[in-house]
Amino acid sequence: MDAPASPSLPRALLLGGPAWHPFSGHFRQVVELARVSLHVAGSVATTAEPEVGWCAAMRIRVALQGAEGTERNGIVRSAWDIVSSIERSELGPTRGLDLALLLVACDARGTVLAGTGLQAVYRLVGDQAQSLLPADHPLFAVEGIPDRLPGLLTLTDDRGTFVGAARSGVVLPTRALGWPVACGVRGLP
């Protein structure tokens, strides 16, 4: 497994939203197993009161700690099964329809991406970001919690950090406000 471009940055991030509390309902999770790792960035219940968003986000984050697999596709399937089994009433007033989720799974053979509720995915290498997928890519076709596993995007070049942009709206970084800060990452060296 290749390390991220910067050891300080996670492999999966999600841009903050345009609301008063731009990271309400946001979560990140990493599951490291013997031969595979899963890096997750997501948001849910972002327009609810911050406490509601936090509870919904923590419900998903804690549940994802149980993801299992021996290879990248298997751990992604496990993560989708876990998320889809969560009671919708635990995911805020929209019952998970506003879920934005980016999964990055890595093993010795490479990396796969999967997601829901996204309008874009970027690859961040150093301070350079590039759009990874066109806006009409099937990865963006699903909102909320899908009934079945969406498609997987297999990458030949898996360098960097992958940044999702939620369908519900995002604040793109500026020169003064870099990509990590726009994703809620603070205190980098």
GIFENLIN-V663671 format. One record per helix or strand of 3 or more residues. SS is the DSSP state (alpha for helix, beta for strand). FROM is the first residue (numbers start at 1). TO is the last residue. Records with the same first field share a line. If there is no record, write none. Layout:
SS->FROM-TO, FROM-TO
//
This chain:
beta->12-14, 26-32, 36-43, 100-107, 110-116, 118-125, 128-131, 153-155, 161-166
alpha->50-64, 72-85, 88-91, 138-140, 179-182
//
